[in-house]
Amino acid sequence: MTSEECPVPLGSISSAGPGQNEEYSSAQADDIIEEMGPGDDVSIGSDLSTLVVPFPELAPVVFFCLKQTTCPRNCLVNTWFERISIMVILLNCVTLGMYQPCENIDCTSDRCQILQAFDAFIYIFFALEMVVKMVALGIFGRRCYLGDTWNRLDFFIVMTGMVEYSLDLQNINLSAIRTVRVLRPLKAINRVPSMRILVNLLLDTLPMLGNVLLLCFFVFFIFGIIGVQLWAGLLRNRCYPEENFTVPSGMTLPAPYYRPEEDDERPFICSLASDNGIMSCTDVPARREGGRICCLDKEDALHRQALGLCINWNQYYTRCHTGSTNPHKGAINFDNIVYAWIVIFQVITLEGWVEIMYYVMDAHSFYNFIYFILLIIVSTFY
């Protein structure tokens, strides 16, 4: 190993002492003999004694002057630092869980100030840890500190924390940078070798899932096209009054179309004359006011106060027409392929899919349930 090579990450360093690294294999001795050449009259044992270092996995010299036995590097190359780092990471998980952003906007409570002090201490520790590892391992190179992916993640977390504290000093609040705090618990992956191996194994298997993702895309695309071709615009069907409908002077309709609720979150979707949906405008129930069913016609408007009754305006919503509003504030529809994919994703999560199926059945046909059953079987179970 030459002095220009960079070491492996600090977490992977063996905890063996200097006396346990003095034996070289025969293959390493043969390599040394070949490098010395046949004309060199030096014994193998003397050369091995000069090449033996406490930690063979690390470079003998970093920063052109720090050897493995030179202070402070000989104190930094140790395993106790990793144990302390894990404890600080666990403390950071606890403080992140105790933080209440809705109640601690101005951070005037004692609880928030204590958590803020702990957060500053944790950040200082992580910054010092980064500096320690850079001194022990070197900075740039293939096997140095920044040559490891997880160490680069640690470096990114520390740098974003520095930007965050710099913005706090200048009274600038950038909430997007604060969200990087949630990445701090990921530092534990670099401290536990078995966890790191497992995560790397999962990341290595991601390219193998390409065919599965391609199959899912085709399922979404095919079912999305079917939904757009069959039901584009149908979920906007509402029951309106007739075009020549007139209202007595001094009175207005409660709504331009029939609404079961004021917010129209669960609309009444009717079926056009050209479709075979379940619901039609003749199924609109009578209007209720104050818990009573309204039974008067619009011609009886002058007598409604004397009789103490109300007008059944719902009986005049008899024309099914395509409007401009889709269910759930326009989120549920098949008007284009993008919205169809959103609906398909909600269906395969099995969250509220029955309500969507009823909307489609009300507007188009009873047999549309076959589409949703097949979609769930293909996407959810397989």
C-alpha positions in Angstrom: 0.0 0.0 0.0 1.5 3.3 -1.0 1.2 6.6 0.8 -1.1 8.0 -2.0 -3.8 5.4 -1.4 -6.8 6.3 0.7 -8.2 4.0 3.4 -11.4 2.2 3.8 -14.3 3.8 5.9 -13.6 4.1 9.6 -16.5 1.9 10.6 -15.0 -1.1 8.8 -11.7 -1.0 10.5 -10.8 -4.0 12.5 -10.4 -3.6 16.3 -7.4 -5.7 16.4 -4.3 -4.3 18.2 -0.8 -3.8 16.8 0.4 -7.2 17.9 -2.3 -9.0 16.0 -1.3 -7.6 12.6 2.3 -8.6 12.5 1.9 -11.9 10.6 1.8 -11.7 6.8 0.7 -14.4 4.5 3.1 -16.2 2.1 1.4 -14.4 -0.8 2.2 -11.0 0.6 5.8 -12.0 1.3 6.2 -13.2 -2.3 4.9 -9.9 -3.5 7.4 -8.0 -1.4 10.3 -10.3 -2.7 9.3 -9.5 -6.3 9.2 -5.8 -5.6 12.7 -6.0 -4.0 14.3 -7.8 -6.9 16.9 -10.5 -6.9 19.8 -8.1 -6.4 18.6 -6.7 -3.1 20.5 -8.2 -0.3 17.9 -7.6 2.4 16.2 -10.2 4.5 12.5 -10.7 4.2 12.0 -10.5 8.0 13.6 -7.1 8.3 11.4 -5.7 5.5 8.3 -7.1 7.1 9.1 -5.5 10.4 9.4 -2.1 8.7 6.1 -2.6 6.7 4.0 -3.8 9.6 1.5 -1.1 10.8 -1.1 -1.2 13.5 -4.0 -1.0 10.9 -3.0 -2.5 7.5 -6.5 -1.5 6.1 -5.5 2.2 6.4 -3.0 4.2 4.5 0.3 4.4 6.4 0.4 8.2 5.9 -2.3 10.8 5.3 -1.9 14.5 4.8 1.8 13.8 4.0 2.7 13.8 7.7 0.3 11.9 9.8 1.3 8.3 10.4 -0.8 5.6 12.1 1.2 6.0 15.2 1.3 9.8 15.1 -0.9 11.7 17.5 -3.7 12.6 17.1 -4.3 10.0 14.4 -3.5 7.0 16.6 -6.2 8.2 19.0 -8.8 8.7 16.4 -8.5 5.3 14.8 -10.6 3.5 17.4 -13.9 1.8 17.8 -15.1 3.6 20.9 -16.0 6.6 18.7 -18.5 4.6 16.7 -20.3 3.5 19.9 -20.6 7.1 21.0 -21.9 8.0 17.6 -24.7 5.4 17.7 -25.8 6.7 21.1 -26.0 10.3 19.7 -28.0 9.0 16.7 -30.5 7.4 19.1 -30.7 10.6 21.1 -31.4 12.5 17.8 -34.3 10.1 17.0 -35.8 10.8 20.4 -35.5 14.6 20.0 -37.0 14.5 16.5 -39.9 12.5 17.8 -40.6 15.0 20.6 -40.5 18.1 18.3 -44.0 19.7 17.8 -43.8 22.1 14.9 -47.4 23.3 15.3 -47.0 24.3 18.9 -43.4 25.5 18.7 -43.6 28.1 15.9 -41.8 30.8 17.8 -40.0 28.4 20.1 -40.8 30.3 23.3 -41.6 27.3 25.6 -39.0 25.6 27.7 -39.6 22.3 26.0 -38.7 23.8 22.6 -35.6 25.6 23.8 -34.3 22.4 25.4 -34.9 20.4 22.2 -33.2 23.2 20.3 -30.2 23.0 22.6 -30.0 19.2 22.1 -30.3 19.7 18.3 -27.3 22.1 18.4 -25.3 19.7 20.5 -26.1 16.8 18.1 -25.1 18.9 15.1 -21.8 19.9 16.7 -21.1 16.2 17.4 -21.8 15.2 13.9 -19.5 17.9 12.6 -16.7 16.9 14.9 -17.2 13.3 13.9 -16.8 14.2 10.2 -13.6 16.1 10.9 -12.3 13.2 13.0 -12.9 10.7 10.2 -11.3 13.0 7.7 -8.2 13.2 9.8 -8.1 9.4 10.3 -9.0 8.3 6.8 -8.1 11.2 4.5 -10.5 13.2 2.4 -10.4 12.6 -1.3 -9.7 9.3 -3.1 -11.3 6.0 -3.9 -11.1 4.5 -0.4 -11.0 7.7 1.7 -13.8 9.4 3.6 -15.6 10.9 0.6 -15.0 7.8 -1.5 -17.7 6.0 0.5 -21.4 6.6 -0.4 -22.6 6.6 3.2 -19.9 9.0 4.3 -20.9 11.3 1.5 -24.5 11.2 3.0 -23.0 12.2 6.4 -21.1 15.0 4.7 -24.3 16.2 3.0 -26.2 16.2 6.3 -23.5 18.2 8.0 -23.3 20.7 5.2 -27.0 21.3 5.1 -27.0 21.7 8.8 -24.4 24.4 8.4 -26.5 26.2 5.8 -29.5 25.9 8.2 -27.7 27.5 11.1 -26.3 30.2 8.8 -29.8 31.1 7.7 -31.0 31.2 11.3 -28.2 33.7 12.1 -29.4 35.9 9.2 -33.1 35.6 10.3 -33.9 33.7 7.1 -36.2 30.7 7.5 -36.0 27.9 4.8 -38.2 25.0 5.9 -37.0 22.8 3.0 -33.5 22.7 4.5 -34.9 21.8 7.9 -36.4 18.7 6.5 -32.9 17.3 6.0 -32.9 16.6 9.7 -35.0 13.5 9.1 -32.0 12.0 7.3 -29.9 12.0 10.4 -31.2 8.6 11.6 -29.8 7.1 8.4 -26.3 7.7 9.8 -26.9 4.6 11.9 -26.7 2.5 8.7 -23.1 3.4 8.4 -22.4 2.4 12.0 -23.9 -1.1 12.0 -22.1 -3.3 9.5 -24.9 -5.9 9.2 -27.5 -3.2 8.5 -25.3 -1.6 5.9 -24.9 -5.0 4.2 -28.7 -5.5 4.2 -29.4 -2.0 2.8 -26.7 -2.4 0.1 -28.3 -5.7 -0.9 -31.7 -4.1 -1.2 -30.3 -1.3 -3.3 -28.5 -3.8 -5.6 -31.8 -5.7 -6.2 -33.6 -2.5 -7.5 -32.3 -2.9 -11.1 -33.8 -6.4 -11.1 -37.3 -4.9 -10.5 -37.2 -3.2 -13.9 -39.4 -5.8 -15.5 -41.9 -5.7 -12.7 -42.2 -1.9 -13.0 -42.6 -2.3 -16.7 -45.5 -4.7 -16.2 -47.1 -2.3 -13.7 -46.8 0.5 -16.2 -48.6 -1.6 -18.9 -51.3 -2.5 -16.4 -51.8 1.2 -15.5 -51.7 2.2 -19.2 -54.2 -0.4 -20.4 -56.7 0.1 -17.6 -56.3 3.8 -17.9 -57.1 3.8 -21.6 -60.2 1.6 -21.0 -61.4 4.0 -18.3 -60.9 7.1 -20.5 -62.7 5.5 -23.5 -65.7 4.4 -21.5 -66.2 7.0 -18.8 -64.6 10.3 -19.9 -66.8 13.1 -18.5 -69.5 10.8 -17.1 -68.6 11.6 -13.5 -69.7 15.2 -14.1 -73.3 14.2 -14.8 -75.7 16.1 -12.5 -79.5 16.6 -12.4 -80.5 20.1 -13.6 -83.9 21.8 -14.0 -85.4 21.9 -17.5 -84.1 24.5 -19.8 -87.4 26.4 -19.8 -87.9 26.2 -16.1 -88.9 29.5 -14.4 -88.9 30.4 -10.7 -91.6 32.7 -9.2 -90.5 36.2 -8.5 -88.7 36.8 -5.3 -87.5 33.1 -5.1 -84.4 31.2 -6.3 -83.4 27.6 -6.6 -81.4 26.3 -3.7 -78.6 25.2 -6.1 -78.1 25.1 -9.9 -78.2 21.3 -9.7 -79.2 18.7 -7.2 -76.8 18.4 -4.3 -77.3 15.8 -1.5 -74.9 17.8 0.7 -73.9 21.4 0.8 -70.2 20.7 0.1 -71.0 18.3 -2.7 -68.4 15.8 -1.5 -70.7 12.9 -2.3 -72.6 14.0 -5.4 -75.6 12.5 -7.0 -74.3 11.2 -10.4 -77.1 10.5 -12.9 -77.1 8.5 -16.1 -77.6 10.1 -19.5 -80.4 8.8 -21.7 -77.7 7.1 -24.0 -76.3 5.1 -21.1 -77.6 2.4 -18.9 -76.5 3.6 -15.4 -78.3 2.7 -12.2 -79.3 6.3 -11.1 -81.5 8.7 -13.0 -83.0 12.1 -12.1 -86.3 10.4 -11.2 -84.5 8.9 -8.2 -83.8 12.3 -6.6 -85.4 12.2 -3.2 -87.7 14.8 -1.8 -86.2 17.9 -0.2 -86.1 18.0 3.6 -86.0 21.1 5.8 -85.9 21.1 9.5 -86.3 17.3 9.5 -89.6 17.5 7.6 -90.2 16.4 4.0 -91.2 19.3 1.7 -94.3 18.6 -0.3 -95.4 21.9 -1.9 -95.0 22.9 -5.5 -93.7 26.2 -6.7 -97.2 27.4 -7.5 -97.9 27.1 -3.7 -95.1 29.5 -2.8 -97.5 32.2 -1.7 -99.2 29.9 0.8 -96.1 28.2 2.2 -95.7 30.6 5.1 -99.4 30.3 6.0 -99.3 26.5 5.8 -95.9 26.2 7.5 -94.6 23.9 4.8 -91.7 24.0 2.4 -91.4 23.7 -1.4 -89.9 20.5 -2.8 -87.5 22.0 -5.2 -85.8 18.6 -5.8 -88.7 17.5 -8.0 -87.7 20.0 -10.6 -84.2 18.6 -11.1 -85.3 16.3 -13.9 -82.7 16.8 -16.7 -79.5 14.8 -16.5 -76.7 17.0 -18.0 -72.9 17.0 -18.0 -71.6 19.7 -15.8 -68.2 21.0 -14.9 -67.4 19.5 -11.5 -66.0 16.0 -10.7 -66.3 14.2 -7.4 -63.9 15.0 -4.5 -63.0 18.5 -5.7 -62.3 17.2 -9.2 -59.7 14.6 -8.2 -61.8 11.5 -9.2 -62.5 11.3 -12.9 -61.5 9.6 -16.1 -61.4 12.7 -18.3 -57.8 12.1 -19.3 -55.1 9.4 -18.8 -53.4 11.2 -15.9 -56.5 11.4 -13.8 -57.3 7.8 -14.8 -53.9 6.7 -13.4 -54.7 8.6 -10.1 -58.0 6.8 -9.8 -56.4 3.4 -10.6 -53.7 4.0 -8.0 -56.4 4.7 -5.4 -58.3 1.6 -6.4 -55.3 -0.7 -6.1 -54.6 0.7 -2.6 -58.1 -0.5 -1.7 -58.9 2.9 -0.2 -62.3 4.1 -1.2 -62.5 2.0 -4.3 -66.1 0.9 -3.7 -67.3 4.5 -3.7 -65.6 5.1 -7.1 -67.1 1.9 -8.5 -70.5 3.0 -7.4 -70.0 6.4 -9.1 -69.2 4.7 -12.4 -72.0 2.2 -12.1 -74.5 5.0 -11.4 -73.4 7.0 -14.5 -72.7 4.2 -17.1 -73.7 0.6 -16.4 -74.2 -1.9 -13.7 -71.6 -4.3 -15.2 -68.8 -1.9 -14.8 -67.9 -3.7 -11.5 -66.1 -6.2 -13.7 -63.5 -3.6 -14.5 -62.7 -2.9 -10.9 -62.7 -6.5 -9.8 -60.2 -7.4 -12.6 -58.1 -4.3 -11.7 -57.9 -5.4 -8.1 -57.1 -9.0 -8.9 -54.3 -8.1 -11.4 -52.7 -5.2 -9.6 -53.3 -5.8 -5.9 -53.0 -9.6 -5.5 -50.2 -10.1 -8.1 
